[in-house]
Amino acid sequence: MNRLMALVGGLSLMWSQSLRLLSEEGEPVPRALVRLDPLPTGRSLFLQSDSSGAVEAPPGLYKIWISAGGFLPFTSQVSLPATTPIVLVRPTYTLSENVITGSYTPIQEIRSLYPVRVLTAERLQAQGALYLPQVLMTELNARVAQDPNLGTFANLQGLGGEHVRILLDGVPVIGRVSGSIDLAQLPLSEVERVEIVEGPMSVLYGTDAMGGVINLITRTSRCQWEGRARFQYEGVGVYDVGFSLAGGPVKHRLSLAGGRYYFDGWDPNPSRPRAQLWRPREQYNFLLSYQFRPSDRLHLRLQLPYNDETFFNLKEPTITPRRIYALDEYYYTRRLLPMANLSYQLSPKLRWTQQGAFLYYRRIRNVVYKDLVTLQETLVPLEGQQDSTQEYQAWARGGVSYATERLSFQAGHEIQYTVITGSRIRNGRAEMGDYAVWGTAEWQLSPTLAISPGFRWAYNTRYQTPFLPALHLRWSPTPELTWRIGYSRGFRAPSLREQFLYLVFTNHNIQGNPDLRPEQSHHLHTNLTYTHAKTSLLWRLRLSAFYNDVRDIIQLVIVDPMTLFTTYYNLQRFQTLGLQPRVEFRTQRLSLLAGATFTEYRRQRWGWEAVTQIIYNWKGFSLGTFFKYQGRTPIFFGEQNGDVTWRWIGGFPWLDLSLSKAFWREHWHITVGLRNALGITNVQANLAGGVHVAGGFSSPVGMGRYPFIRLDYQLRRGEL
């Protein structure tokens, strides 16, 4: 009996120590994906290294494939148990970071079943970007809609901002104006990276995610303590300053960040100091965060982001024999997003995560009579001139995930209860609840083929929600070649503003429509990627295609031009079909991306764009070139009979240039550059007939050519 126990123990020990994965520094490589093909034949094994880099496998001769984040792919022949560890090599260039949007755990972007793009912190800093629109201006398949009065919005795959869900660390951002989130109110100062998922994500993220998801992921300190400060000036009157402090032991981490952004306004006519085309704005941003990590199994993060903006809509002065005055508008926006994120590893294969937030948004509009001699301001006592809109949302999302070598699944819930109040809401108050269960799975059918089905079922207090299925496949016949194809069904319930808006006063008569039908869509995408990775260089070729078919799309429609009565209607089908070739090349010094998108809209109307991004490093300097040509883009407006009237915005080039360098032991980092180097301000357009859009033959897209300078200081102590 003792001999039998010793034999079993010896075999177990030999199996458990059959293989170890180490980095070049001798550190273990955890969570690496390992595929073992027995030689000469046999059933393939799919394994994952543990926290010590160990892989358990039966003895034998195998062909081995290893994939680990931050390391080059490894392919060889190995006999197990191995007498020496396998050392994984990092490339001299930077590999794409792992993604978390839409996945169980952080995974490599190339392994994601969804078409995900990652904008890293290095990418954001190289362009000197303060806010996301400055980056999206040079990104593929993303159109930035700029409205000097309402804000800056993002369109994905030809679908407007009302179809794009904006997340902050996975928590939805509320407070839509004209259906969209103003991205100029979300600073990038504490954002570590941005993940963009194109196409419907309604199965995972619910309504408002028909066009895609943009997830802003905030910075996590990896030092015992660190301090950071920044100053940025842009030649159109932008001043931005900020700081952040973080510290504490591994178990308890506390961080505080804050900043002030001020824009003095800009107009192509320098002799017009008041009624400028691009209005002034001032922002204060703060972020308080606490992390509790008593062990590798438990992680709790509490966050309190706060944003306070004042938007100045100054008007032309009126001059009379007795006084000089103006009727100015002030817009005050407050956004408070307290949130909690809890993650607990129940077992090596089972994890529970839970997020919760209570979201608050308020927008105040004041119209004042301003005496331009005494500078005294008085509120205008007329109906409709003063108003306040508040939005509250209680939100929770959580679930469990179970992962083995061949099968992983995730199931959870999402609760969303929204209340909106204000004088611009019919009866002063409206509310809506959405309660959902969802689930996704990933099954490795064979060594080369994985399938991922998903579903979402929801109960909406105002609308009947359909069952939402999704299906994605990934086929990798070789480590270099990957083909993905997916189908998703999308759904968007009409927002409370679209149902109950009541904006009726002088020159305005816009009313919501409580009889609107929800939007529903079908989406297909496919992606073929070839990657050639070596120690000193990487080539990646990618060809993508997508198709969107949206039914009952909601648009503002002018019903009576005489009374200006305008309301929301469900229009006919809206379809987009796109093709996107893209190539990436990386070495230690050079990073290059080039690509194009060709999009066909309904009724044979085409839009296209081309992008080139180059970052070159030489002797401590980094030179960045970010170019995009945006072709003429179709815009559609609804008619009362359900037809679609097409307008267009002309094409234009956009170029940003930057030069940066770190110095004094890399504590200081300076970036100088030229924004909109080609000096684009307006483009030809035909937008006559749209609500909130003046008819005319031009559309503003930029503030001309201007320089910027940014100075960052960082001090770190004690790497964790």
Buried (B, 14 or more C-beta within 10 A) or exposed (E): EEEEEEEEEEEEEEBBBBBBBBBEEEEBBBBBBBBBBBEEEEEBBBBBBBEEBBBBBBEBBBBBBBBBBBBBBBEEEBEBBBEEBBBBEBBBBBBBBBBBBBBBEEBBBBBBBBBBBBBBBBBBBBBBBBBBBBBBBBBBBBBBBBBBBBBBBBBBBBBBBBBBBBBBBBBBBBBBBBBBBBBBBBBBBBBBBBBBBBBBBBBBBBBBBBBBBBBBBBBEBEBBBBBBBBEBBBBBBBBBBBBBBBBBEEEEBBBBBBBEBBBBBBBEEEEEEBBBBBBBBBBBBBBBBBBEBEEEEEBBBBBBBBBBBBBBBBBEBEEEEEEEBBBBBBBBBBBBBBBBBBBBBEEEEEBBBBBBBBBBBBBBBBBBBBEBEEEEEEEBEEEBBBBBBBBBBBBBBBBBBBBEBBEBBBBBEBBBBBBBBBBBBBEEEBBBBBBBBBBBBBEBEEBBBBBBBBBBBBEBEBBEBBEBBBBBBBBBEEBBBBBBBBBBBBBBBBBBBBBBBBBBEEEEBBBBBEEBBBBBBBBBBBBBBBBEBEEEBBBBBBBBBBBBBBBBBBBBBBBEEEEBBBBBBBBBEBBBBBBBBBBBBBBEBBBBBBBBBBBBBBEEBEBBBBBBBBBBBEEEEBBBBBBBBBBBBBBBBBBEEEEBEEBBBBBBEBBBBBBBBBEEEEEEBEBBBBBBBBEBBBBBBBBEBBBEBEEEEBBBBBBBBBBBBBBBBBEBEEEE
